[in-house]
């Protein structure tokens, strides 16, 4: 088999082809619902994001099976809407949590930040499942080239290639600041590595497993409300 030199993970200048935790200006190329195996019917909502185009940079191929689609013009990454999975459940204080409603609340606030409220309103009673709603977002929501400021946090892990990668998500709102928005408004959380990045610990491995928190996403922020 011939050795490919394409998509090796970094640009010729040494700039990584993927984003890392920090304050980033990003657009959303699509969103996915990804199964969380430890809670039945739970989902992580994954945002596939990209930075603004970088001069002299060649990113990953848009479609590895179709070279005609070209390469991404910026760095890309996968960012979870939350560290925790969206699931039906109940908080310790007895508040009932509905998976689909929680996802819709997140998408409603995202649409507000992207200034596409009209699209969200148009979806009223159009979809029978949250999966169909997300599919419609990817097909019809006018998010192309709409950039937002994000605070991306996460943890390090070693990938299959042996290199350090990042599991990334948006932080919880705190002190009137949020994981995304417009930094000019002063409402986006400022990234602090000591607080927002769980570093990889070098230690002997006794067992393997997913250390994702076993929890559901509560609707506790008054910013996250669905009319």
C-alpha positions as CSV (number, residue, x, y, z in Angstrom):
1,X,0.0,0.0,0.0
2,X,1.3,3.4,-0.9
3,X,2.1,5.8,1.9
4,X,-0.1,8.9,2.0
5,X,1.3,12.2,3.1
6,X,-2.1,13.9,3.2
7,X,-4.0,14.6,6.4
8,X,-1.1,13.9,8.8
9,X,-2.5,16.3,11.4
10,X,-0.5,19.5,11.0
11,X,0.1,22.2,8.4
12,X,3.5,22.6,6.8
13,X,4.2,25.5,9.2
14,X,3.6,23.3,12.2
15,X,0.2,24.8,12.9
16,X,-2.1,22.0,14.1
17,X,-5.1,21.2,11.9
18,X,-7.4,20.9,15.0
19,X,-8.3,23.4,17.6
20,X,-7.3,23.2,21.2
21,X,-9.0,24.4,24.4
22,X,-9.0,28.2,24.8
23,X,-11.0,31.3,23.6
24,X,-11.7,30.7,20.0
25,X,-13.7,32.4,17.2
26,X,-15.6,29.6,15.4
27,X,-18.4,28.7,13.0
28,X,-20.5,25.6,13.3
29,X,-20.4,23.3,10.2
30,X,-22.9,20.8,11.7
31,X,-24.1,19.3,14.9
32,X,-24.5,15.6,15.8
33,X,-26.3,13.7,18.5
34,X,-23.8,11.1,19.8
35,X,-24.9,8.1,22.0
36,X,-23.6,8.1,25.5
37,X,-23.2,4.4,26.3
38,X,-23.5,4.6,30.1
39,X,-27.0,6.1,30.2
40,X,-29.8,4.6,28.1
41,X,-31.0,6.9,25.3
42,X,-28.7,9.7,26.4
43,X,-26.9,11.9,23.9
44,X,-24.0,14.2,23.7
45,X,-24.6,17.1,21.3
46,X,-21.5,17.6,19.3
47,X,-20.7,20.8,17.4
48,X,-18.3,20.4,14.5
49,X,-16.6,23.7,14.4
50,X,-14.0,25.6,12.3
51,X,-11.9,28.7,12.8
52,X,-11.8,31.6,10.3
53,X,-9.7,30.9,7.2
54,X,-5.9,31.0,7.9
55,X,-3.6,32.3,5.2
56,X,-1.3,29.7,3.7
57,X,-3.0,26.9,5.7
58,X,-4.3,23.7,4.3
59,X,-6.6,21.9,6.7
60,X,-8.0,18.4,6.7
61,X,-9.9,17.2,3.7
62,X,-13.6,18.0,3.9
63,X,-14.4,14.5,2.6
64,X,-11.6,12.0,2.6
65,X,-13.6,9.9,0.0
66,X,-14.1,12.9,-2.3
67,X,-11.0,15.0,-3.0
68,X,-13.0,17.4,-5.2
69,X,-14.5,18.9,-2.1
70,X,-11.1,20.3,-1.1
71,X,-9.8,21.1,2.3
72,X,-11.0,23.1,5.3
73,X,-9.7,26.6,5.3
74,X,-9.3,26.7,9.0
75,X,-8.6,24.5,12.0
76,X,-11.5,22.2,13.0
77,X,-12.7,20.4,16.1
78,X,-15.5,18.6,17.9
79,X,-16.9,20.5,20.9
80,X,-19.7,19.1,23.2
81,X,-22.5,21.3,24.2
82,X,-21.8,20.2,27.8
83,X,-19.5,18.0,29.7
84,X,-22.5,16.0,30.6
85,X,-24.8,13.9,28.4
86,X,-28.4,15.0,27.7
87,X,-30.8,12.5,29.3
88,X,-34.1,12.0,30.9
89,X,-33.8,11.9,34.6
90,X,-34.1,13.7,37.9
91,X,-31.7,15.9,39.8
92,X,-30.8,15.3,43.5
93,X,-33.2,18.0,44.4
94,X,-36.0,16.2,42.6
95,X,-36.2,18.4,39.4
96,X,-37.4,16.3,36.4
97,X,-35.1,16.6,33.4
98,X,-36.3,15.9,29.8
99,X,-33.6,15.1,27.3
100,X,-35.3,16.5,24.2
101,X,-36.4,19.7,26.0
102,X,-32.8,20.3,27.3
103,X,-31.4,19.9,23.8
104,X,-34.0,22.3,22.4
105,X,-33.2,24.8,25.1
106,X,-29.5,24.7,24.1
107,X,-30.3,25.1,20.4
108,X,-32.7,27.9,21.1
109,X,-30.0,29.9,22.9
110,X,-27.5,29.0,20.3
111,X,-29.8,30.4,17.6
112,X,-30.3,33.6,19.6
113,X,-26.5,34.0,19.7
114,X,-26.3,33.4,16.0
115,X,-29.1,35.8,15.3
116,X,-31.3,33.2,13.6
117,X,-34.3,33.2,15.9
118,X,-36.6,33.1,12.9
119,X,-35.3,29.7,11.9
120,X,-36.0,28.3,15.4
121,X,-39.5,29.7,15.4
122,X,-40.2,28.2,12.0
123,X,-39.5,24.7,13.4
124,X,-42.4,24.8,15.8
125,X,-44.4,21.5,15.6
126,X,-42.5,20.5,12.4
127,X,-40.5,17.5,13.9
128,X,-41.6,14.4,15.8
129,X,-38.2,13.6,17.2
130,X,-35.1,15.4,18.4
131,X,-33.1,13.5,15.8
132,X,-35.3,15.0,13.0
133,X,-34.9,18.4,14.6
134,X,-31.1,18.2,14.5
135,X,-31.2,16.9,11.0
136,X,-33.2,19.9,10.0
137,X,-30.7,22.2,11.7
138,X,-27.9,20.7,9.6
139,X,-29.9,21.0,6.3
140,X,-31.7,24.3,6.7
141,X,-30.4,26.5,9.5
142,X,-28.6,29.5,8.0
143,X,-25.3,29.2,10.0
144,X,-22.9,29.2,7.1
145,X,-20.0,31.7,7.8
146,X,-21.7,32.9,11.1
147,X,-18.9,33.1,13.7
148,X,-19.2,33.2,17.5
149,X,-16.7,33.6,20.2
150,X,-16.4,30.5,22.3
151,X,-14.6,29.4,25.5
152,X,-13.7,25.8,24.9
153,X,-12.6,23.7,27.9
154,X,-11.8,20.0,28.3
155,X,-9.3,17.4,29.2
156,X,-6.3,15.7,27.6
157,X,-6.2,12.1,26.5
158,X,-3.8,9.9,24.5
159,X,-5.2,9.0,21.1
160,X,-4.7,5.8,19.1
161,X,-1.6,7.4,17.4
162,X,0.0,8.0,20.8
163,X,-0.3,11.8,20.6
164,X,-2.1,14.0,23.2
165,X,-5.6,14.9,22.0
166,X,-8.4,16.9,23.7
167,X,-12.0,16.0,24.7
168,X,-13.6,19.4,24.5
169,X,-16.9,21.0,25.7
170,X,-18.5,24.3,26.7
171,X,-18.2,25.4,30.3
172,X,-21.2,26.1,32.6
173,X,-22.4,29.6,32.8
174,X,-20.8,31.5,35.7
175,X,-21.2,35.1,37.1
176,X,-23.3,36.2,34.2
177,X,-20.8,34.9,31.6
178,X,-21.3,32.0,29.2
179,X,-19.5,29.5,27.0
180,X,-20.2,31.4,23.8
181,X,-21.4,34.7,22.5
182,X,-19.7,38.0,21.6
183,X,-16.6,39.0,23.6
184,X,-17.4,42.6,22.8
185,X,-20.3,42.3,25.2
186,X,-18.0,40.9,27.9
187,X,-20.3,37.9,28.4
188,X,-18.0,35.1,27.2
189,X,-16.0,33.2,29.9
190,X,-12.3,33.9,29.7
191,X,-10.3,30.7,29.4
192,X,-8.1,29.8,32.3
193,X,-5.9,26.7,31.7
194,X,-5.5,26.0,35.5
195,X,-9.3,25.9,35.8
196,X,-10.5,24.8,32.4
197,X,-8.1,22.0,31.3
198,X,-7.8,18.6,33.0
199,X,-4.2,17.7,32.3
200,X,-3.1,14.1,31.5
201,X,-1.6,12.4,34.5
202,X,1.3,10.1,34.0
203,X,0.6,7.0,36.0
204,X,0.4,3.3,35.9
205,X,-2.8,2.0,34.2
206,X,-4.7,-0.5,36.3
207,X,-8.0,-0.4,34.4
208,X,-9.6,1.2,31.3
209,X,-12.9,3.0,31.0
210,X,-14.7,6.1,30.1
211,X,-14.5,8.7,32.9
212,X,-17.2,10.9,31.5
213,X,-19.4,12.0,34.4
214,X,-22.5,9.9,35.1
215,X,-24.9,12.8,35.1
216,X,-27.6,14.5,33.2
217,X,-27.9,18.1,32.2
218,X,-30.2,20.1,34.5
219,X,-31.9,23.2,33.3
220,X,-30.8,25.4,36.2
221,X,-29.7,28.6,34.4
222,X,-32.4,31.2,33.9
223,X,-30.6,32.0,30.7
224,X,-31.6,28.6,29.4
225,X,-35.3,28.9,29.1
226,X,-37.7,27.7,26.5
227,X,-40.9,29.7,26.0
